[in-house]
């Protein structure tokens, strides 16, 4: 019933959160590699 739907949405949210977290970590590493200019760009992006 509704419980299964709720479960799938929670799973989807966790998956999205995980992917976003991965992207942000990658972005942070990229910023650290490139320097402060990218960090400024990141702050603008966020």
MILUMNU-473991 format. One record per residue: residue number from 1; residue in three letters; x, y, z of N, C-alpha, C in turn. Coordinates in Angstrom, 2 decimals, m for minus. Example, Ala and Ser with C-alpha at 12.3 -4.5 7.8 and 13.67 -1.06 7.14 Angstrom:
BEGIN
+-----+-----+---------+---------+---------+---------+---------+---------+---------+---------+---------+
|   i |  aa |    n.px |    n.py |    n.pz |   ca.px |   ca.py |   ca.pz |    c.px |    c.py |    c.pz |
+-----+-----+---------+---------+---------+---------+---------+---------+---------+---------+---------+
|   1 | ALA |   13.19 |   m5.69 |    7.80 |   12.30 |   m4.50 |    7.80 |   13.20 |   m3.30 |    7.80 |
|   2 | SER |   12.85 |   m2.25 |    7.08 |   13.67 |   m1.06 |    7.14 |   12.90 |    0.03 |    7.87 |
+-----+-----+---------+---------+---------+---------+---------+---------+---------+---------+---------+
***
This chain:
BEGIN
+-----+-----+---------+---------+---------+---------+---------+---------+---------+---------+---------+
|   i |  aa |    n.px |    n.py |    n.pz |   ca.px |   ca.py |   ca.pz |    c.px |    c.py |    c.pz |
+-----+-----+---------+---------+---------+---------+---------+---------+---------+---------+---------+
|   1 | UNK |    0.82 |   m1.22 |    0.00 |    0.00 |    0.00 |    0.00 |    0.85 |    1.26 |    0.00 |
|   2 | UNK |    0.50 |    2.20 |    0.85 |    1.21 |    3.48 |    0.90 |    2.60 |    3.32 |    1.51 |
|   3 | UNK |    2.77 |    2.33 |    2.39 |    4.06 |    2.15 |    3.06 |    5.16 |    1.85 |    2.04 |
|   4 | UNK |    4.83 |    1.03 |    1.03 |    5.84 |    0.70 |    0.02 |    6.21 |    1.93 |   m0.78 |
|   5 | UNK |    5.22 |    2.77 |   m1.10 |    5.49 |    4.01 |   m1.84 |    6.41 |    4.90 |   m1.01 |
|   6 | UNK |    6.10 |    5.02 |    0.27 |    6.91 |    5.84 |    1.16 |    8.34 |    5.31 |    1.21 |
|   7 | UNK |    8.47 |    4.00 |    1.24 |    9.78 |    3.37 |    1.30 |   10.59 |    3.70 |    0.05 |
|   8 | UNK |    9.95 |    3.62 |   m1.10 |   10.66 |    3.89 |   m2.36 |   11.08 |    5.35 |   m2.43 |
|   9 | UNK |   10.23 |    6.26 |   m1.98 |   10.58 |    7.68 |   m2.02 |   11.76 |    7.96 |   m1.10 |
|  10 | UNK |   11.76 |    7.33 |    0.08 |   12.88 |    7.51 |    1.02 |   14.16 |    6.99 |    0.37 |
|  11 | UNK |   14.06 |    5.84 |   m0.27 |   15.24 |    5.27 |   m0.94 |   15.73 |    6.22 |   m2.02 |
|  12 | UNK |   14.79 |    6.77 |   m2.77 |   15.15 |    7.69 |   m3.85 |   15.83 |    8.93 |   m3.28 |
|  13 | UNK |   15.31 |    9.44 |   m2.19 |   15.90 |   10.63 |   m1.55 |   17.31 |   10.32 |   m1.07 |
|  14 | UNK |   17.49 |    9.13 |   m0.48 |   18.82 |    8.73 |   m0.01 |   19.78 |    8.65 |   m1.18 |
|  15 | UNK |   19.30 |    8.07 |   m2.30 |   20.14 |    7.93 |   m3.48 |   20.54 |    9.30 |   m4.02 |
|  16 | UNK |   19.57 |   10.20 |   m4.09 |   19.85 |   11.56 |   m4.58 |   20.83 |   12.26 |   m3.65 |
|  17 | UNK |   20.59 |   12.15 |   m2.35 |   21.48 |   12.78 |   m1.37 |   22.89 |   12.23 |   m1.50 |
|  18 | UNK |   22.99 |   10.92 |   m1.72 |   24.30 |   10.29 |   m1.85 |   25.02 |   10.80 |   m3.09 |
|  19 | UNK |   24.28 |   10.88 |   m4.20 |   24.89 |   11.34 |   m5.46 |   25.32 |   12.79 |   m5.33 |
|  20 | UNK |   24.48 |   13.62 |   m4.68 |   24.82 |   15.03 |   m4.49 |   26.07 |   15.14 |   m3.62 |
|  21 | UNK |   26.11 |   14.31 |   m2.57 |   27.26 |   14.33 |   m1.66 |   28.53 |   13.97 |   m2.43 |
|  22 | UNK |   28.42 |   12.95 |   m3.29 |   29.57 |   12.53 |   m4.09 |   30.03 |   13.67 |   m4.99 |
|  23 | UNK |   29.07 |   14.34 |   m5.62 |   29.39 |   15.43 |   m6.53 |   30.07 |   16.58 |   m5.79 |
|  24 | UNK |   29.55 |   16.91 |   m4.60 |   30.12 |   18.01 |   m3.82 |   31.53 |   17.66 |   m3.37 |
|  25 | UNK |   31.75 |   16.41 |   m2.97 |   33.09 |   15.98 |   m2.55 |   34.04 |   16.12 |   m3.73 |
|  26 | UNK |   33.59 |   15.66 |   m4.90 |   34.42 |   15.75 |   m6.10 |   34.72 |   17.21 |   m6.41 |
|  27 | UNK |   33.70 |   18.04 |   m6.26 |   33.82 |   19.47 |   m6.56 |   34.80 |   20.12 |   m5.59 |
|  28 | UNK |   34.73 |   19.73 |   m4.30 |   35.66 |   20.26 |   m3.30 |   37.10 |   19.88 |   m3.63 |
|  29 | UNK |   37.29 |   18.61 |   m4.03 |   38.63 |   18.17 |   m4.41 |   39.13 |   18.95 |   m5.61 |
|  30 | UNK |   38.24 |   19.17 |   m6.57 |   38.59 |   19.92 |   m7.77 |   38.96 |   21.35 |   m7.41 |
|  31 | UNK |   38.19 |   21.94 |   m6.49 |   38.46 |   23.30 |   m6.05 |   39.82 |   23.38 |   m5.34 |
|  32 | UNK |   40.07 |   22.38 |   m4.49 |   41.35 |   22.36 |   m3.77 |   42.50 |   22.22 |   m4.76 |
|  33 | UNK |   42.27 |   21.45 |   m5.82 |   43.30 |   21.25 |   m6.82 |   43.54 |   22.52 |   m7.63 |
|  34 | UNK |   42.43 |   23.20 |   m7.98 |   42.54 |   24.37 |   m8.84 |   42.92 |   25.63 |   m8.07 |
|  35 | UNK |   42.38 |   25.78 |   m6.87 |   42.74 |   26.95 |   m6.08 |   41.54 |   27.75 |   m5.62 |
|  36 | UNK |   41.81 |   28.94 |   m5.11 |   40.75 |   29.74 |   m4.49 |   39.74 |   30.25 |   m5.51 |
|  37 | UNK |   40.16 |   30.46 |   m6.74 |   39.26 |   30.98 |   m7.78 |   38.05 |   30.08 |   m7.95 |
|  38 | UNK |   38.28 |   28.74 |   m7.92 |   37.17 |   27.81 |   m8.07 |   36.30 |   27.81 |   m6.82 |
|  39 | UNK |   36.91 |   28.02 |   m5.66 |   36.13 |   28.08 |   m4.42 |   35.16 |   29.25 |   m4.47 |
|  40 | UNK |   35.61 |   30.38 |   m5.00 |   34.73 |   31.53 |   m5.16 |   33.58 |   31.17 |   m6.10 |
|  41 | UNK |   33.91 |   30.47 |   m7.18 |   32.89 |   30.02 |   m8.12 |   31.92 |   29.06 |   m7.46 |
|  42 | UNK |   32.43 |   28.20 |   m6.57 |   31.59 |   27.25 |   m5.85 |   30.62 |   27.98 |   m4.93 |
|  43 | UNK |   31.11 |   28.99 |   m4.22 |   30.25 |   29.74 |   m3.31 |   29.14 |   30.43 |   m4.09 |
|  44 | UNK |   29.47 |   30.89 |   m5.29 |   28.45 |   31.50 |   m6.14 |   27.44 |   30.46 |   m6.59 |
|  45 | UNK |   27.93 |   29.23 |   m6.89 |   27.06 |   28.15 |   m7.34 |   26.09 |   27.75 |   m6.24 |
|  46 | UNK |   26.61 |   27.65 |   m5.01 |   25.77 |   27.27 |   m3.87 |   24.97 |   28.50 |   m3.43 |
+-----+-----+---------+---------+---------+---------+---------+---------+---------+---------+---------+
***
